[in-house]
Amino acid sequence: MPIPEIIPIAYEPDYHTDTIGRYAEGQFFASIVYASPESYAHDDDWPEHQRLYAVLHRFDPDGRHMGSDIWSAGTYAEQLRRPHAEDSVSARARARLAELLDGLPGREYGDIAIRPFRLVVDGVVFGLVAEREDDIEGGGEDEWVELYPDQLGFSAPWDGVYDT
């Protein structure tokens, strides 16, 4: 089944899509996520290269990407060194995300429907990106969209439910 022009994403409280919804100017998708640059070859020093990001993507009412706030709170290595500190990497990311969400007038959490988009920050891909893979058994192609770097996959029947 081909990828639709607009992808529904279901609001799921207390899980991966618990910070999505609508606000006065359109729709939003927010998250906190660890990610490494696309070019990074995984090695023993990976904690130094994996960064924690507070992310807020904004969309117009028709699901077109209007902009993103993407902020790095620090590396996983930093988090490991001070995991319970008041100013730990994860604490900084949570605080920044709360600020970003508080800046959305009329914010209401709920389902959204957005169009695919892609951007790169710090060498990391962010966005809702169309993917395609040959379906060896069926002889066709599987098509889906993947939310990067969150690694949430959306596919037919395009009902807003995701796979991790």
N, C-alpha and C positions, 0 to 999 in steps of 0.2 A: 504494500500500500504506500503510495507516495506521501512525502512529508507535507502536511498542510501549511498554508501560508502563515497561520497564527496557531501557536502551540498552547493548549490549555495546561496550566500547572495547578494542581490541587493543593489547597492549604491543609497542612497536617500539623495540628498543635503538638508541641513537645517533640518534634522530629525535624527532619532536614528542611522542610518548607514551613516552618513556624513563624518566619519573619518575612512573609510576602503579603501583598494586598494592594489596596488603593489609597490614594490621597488626593488632595484638592486638584493637583495638576495631572493625575494619571494613575499609573501603577508602579509598584516597586518590588524588587527582590533583593533581600539583604542576607548576608551570611558571614560567618567567621570560618576561614578555611586555611589549612596549611597547603603550600605549593612550592615547587621548585621550578627554576627556569626550564623551558622546553629543551634547551640545548644541554642541560646538565646530565652527565653520565653518572648514574648512581654508583657511589663508591663508599668507602669507610667513613669519609668525612661528611656524609649526607646531612647530619643535623646542622652543620654550618650553612648549608645551602637551602634548607627548607625553611621558608618564612611563613609566619602567621599573618593573614590579612583580614582586615575588617572591610567588607565590601557592600556597597549599596548601588544597585543598578536602578535607574529611573526610566520609565517608559510613558509615552503619551497614552490617552485613552484607547487608541487603536493598536497598542502594543509595539509601536516603533521606539527603538532605543533612543533616549534623549541625552543620556550621559551617565557616568559612573564615578563614584568616589571610592577609590581603592587605596587603602592605607596599610603599610606594613608595621606591625607592632614589634617585630624582631624575629630572631631565629629560634628554631627548636632547641638548638644548643643552649641559647640563653635561657629558655624556659626550663631546661633540665638543671641548669646551675642554680636557679632560684624559683622552684616550682610553686612555693607557697607564699612568696613575697607579695605585699600589697601592690607593688608595681611590677609584678611578673608580666611576661609577654602576654599570657592569656588574659590577665586582668586589664592590661592596657587595651587589648583588642575588644574585650567586652565593653569597656568604658567608651571607646571610640564608636562602636556600633550603636550604643545607646544614644550618643550625641547625634549621630546621623539620623537615626529613626525619630528622635525628638524634633528634628528639623523639618519633618514632613507634616505640613498643616493638614488637618482633617484625616489623619492616618487611621485606617481600619484594616485589620487583618482579614484575609479571605483569599479565595481563588483568584488567579490572574490568567490572562491569555496574551502572550507576547510573540513577537517575531524573532527569528534567529538573528544573532549579531555576534561579532567577534572583535576583540581588541587585545593588545599585548601590553602589559605593564611589567617592568623589571624582567623581561624575557619570559613571563608567564602568560599563557593564554587564558583569558576570561571571556565568557560568553556562552551563548546557546548556539552550538555549532552543528550543522547538518553533517551526518556521517553516513557512509555506505559500505557495505561488506557483501562480497559474493556469498550467496547461499548455495553451498556445494550440493546439499541433498536435494533441494528443490529446483536447482538450475536457474534461479533468479537472483535478485538482490534484496538484502534486508536494508531498510532505511530507518534511521532514527535520528534524534537530536540529543546531544550530550551537553549538559551544563558543566562548563570548565571553570575553575579547577575542582569544583565540588564533586564531580563524577556521578551526576544523576542523569540517567538515561530515560528518555521519553520516546514511546513508539506506539504503533497501532495497538489498540483501537483509538488512540489519541484522546484519552479520557482524563488526562491530567495526572495519572498515577505514574510513578517513576520506579526504576530499578537502580540499585546501588552496586 
